[in-house]
Amino acid sequence: IHNITYEYKMEFAPTKELLNGYQNKVIDWLEYEKQYNQILVNRDILKNISIMEFENAVLLCSEPTAKQCHRRLAVEYIAKYVENVKIKHL
């Protein structure tokens, strides 16, 4: 649609263990958020991606809203370190 390409960025995906822990209610959202943000730090995502790739980008997640999803956490992490990032949740 509209010549939009899809690119899977593994560095933004939560680990299987983290996702399973949250889905199976072994950990709550606050713990998920803490661990996911640590994953982003450990993966050093800002050094391994080109911010230019994210101009007009859309991040996808299986969660219906941004309230409890990794796309919100990822973009908030990026916005914390990169100037002029505008976030709009659809």
SULJO-V274872 format. One record per residue. N is the residue number from 1. RES is the residue in one letter. SS is DSSP state (@ for helix, = for strand, . for the rest). PHI is phi in whole degrees, 0 to 359 (none if undefined). PSI is psi in radians with two decimals (999 if undefined). Layout:
<<N & RES & SS & PHI & PSI> <N & RES & SS & PHI & PSI>>
This chain:
<<1 & I & . & none & 2.26> <2 & H & . & 55 & 0.47> <3 & N & . & 56 & 0.62> <4 & I & . & 270 & 2.27> <5 & T & . & 266 & 2.63> <6 & Y & . & 253 & 2.26> <7 & E & . & 232 & 2.19> <8 & Y & . & 272 & 2.15> <9 & K & . & 249 & 1.66> <10 & M & @ & 305 & -0.56> <11 & E & @ & 297 & -0.30> <12 & F & @ & 265 & -0.19> <13 & A & . & 285 & 2.42> <14 & P & . & 291 & 2.74> <15 & T & . & 293 & 2.72> <16 & K & @ & 300 & -0.68> <17 & E & @ & 296 & -0.75> <18 & L & @ & 294 & -0.81> <19 & L & @ & 297 & -0.78> <20 & N & @ & 296 & -0.70> <21 & G & @ & 300 & -0.71> <22 & Y & @ & 288 & -0.82> <23 & Q & @ & 297 & -0.58> <24 & N & . & 269 & 0.16> <25 & K & . & 61 & 0.50> <26 & V & . & 282 & -0.59> <27 & I & . & 235 & 2.69> <28 & D & . & 268 & 3.12> <29 & W & @ & 297 & -0.70> <30 & L & @ & 299 & -0.70> <31 & E & @ & 291 & -0.69> <32 & Y & @ & 301 & -0.84> <33 & E & @ & 301 & -0.80> <34 & K & @ & 300 & -0.85> <35 & Q & @ & 292 & -0.68> <36 & Y & @ & 295 & -0.77> <37 & N & @ & 298 & -0.62> <38 & Q & @ & 293 & -0.62> <39 & I & @ & 299 & -0.76> <40 & L & @ & 299 & -0.70> <41 & V & @ & 295 & -0.84> <42 & N & @ & 298 & -0.64> <43 & R & @ & 280 & -0.17> <44 & D & . & 50 & 0.91> <45 & I & @ & 300 & -0.53> <46 & L & @ & 290 & -0.40> <47 & K & @ & 273 & -0.34> <48 & N & @ & 256 & 0.07> <49 & I & . & 232 & 2.77> <50 & S & . & 260 & 2.06> <51 & I & @ & 301 & -0.51> <52 & M & @ & 300 & -0.49> <53 & E & @ & 297 & -0.35> <54 & F & @ & 264 & 0.09> <55 & E & . & 295 & 2.11> <56 & N & . & 61 & 0.54> <57 & A & . & 277 & 2.73> <58 & V & . & 236 & 2.22> <59 & L & . & 262 & 2.37> <60 & L & . & 249 & 2.63> <61 & C & . & 206 & 2.73> <62 & S & . & 281 & -0.20> <63 & E & . & 286 & 2.51> <64 & P & . & 287 & -0.43> <65 & T & . & 228 & 2.93> <66 & A & . & 281 & -0.21> <67 & K & . & 305 & -0.84> <68 & Q & . & 230 & 1.23> <69 & C & . & 216 & 2.74> <70 & H & @ & 286 & -0.37> <71 & R & @ & 296 & -0.69> <72 & R & @ & 296 & -0.79> <73 & L & @ & 297 & -0.72> <74 & A & @ & 296 & -0.83> <75 & V & @ & 290 & -0.59> <76 & E & @ & 294 & -0.64> <77 & Y & @ & 297 & -0.81> <78 & I & @ & 298 & -0.81> <79 & A & @ & 297 & -0.47> <80 & K & @ & 293 & -0.48> <81 & Y & @ & 245 & -0.19> <82 & V & . & 240 & 2.28> <83 & E & . & 289 & 2.67> <84 & N & . & 61 & 0.52> <85 & V & . & 274 & 2.16> <86 & K & . & 252 & 2.29> <87 & I & . & 249 & 2.27> <88 & K & . & 224 & 2.04> <89 & H & . & 272 & 2.23> <90 & L & . & 265 & 999>>
